[in-house]
Amino acid sequence: MPSHIKFSQKLNLNFELLSDPDKEIHAMFGVIKEKKMYGKISMGTERSTFIIDENQVLIKEYRNVKAKGHAEQVLEEVKEL
């Protein structure tokens, strides 16, 4: 997706960003959830993080995470692996 390429180039990321426009992976990981905002109910993506090893084995998952401090927490746990 062009937006992903632009974002990656802007931040000089050394890894590929993935996109799931058909929501196939969303469904596999069960992250499409009912959300409420201002009294309106809609379907959306539950913010989640998954740690997957080099053998494509799911090691840990974090569901319904809050952004503040989450990246630091995950980084510390990955360093311990």
Secondary structure, 3 states (H helix, E strand, C coil): CHHHHHHHHHHCCCCCCCCCCCCHHHHHHCCEEEEEECCEEEEEECCCEEEECCCCCEEEEECCCCCCCHHHHHHHHHHHC
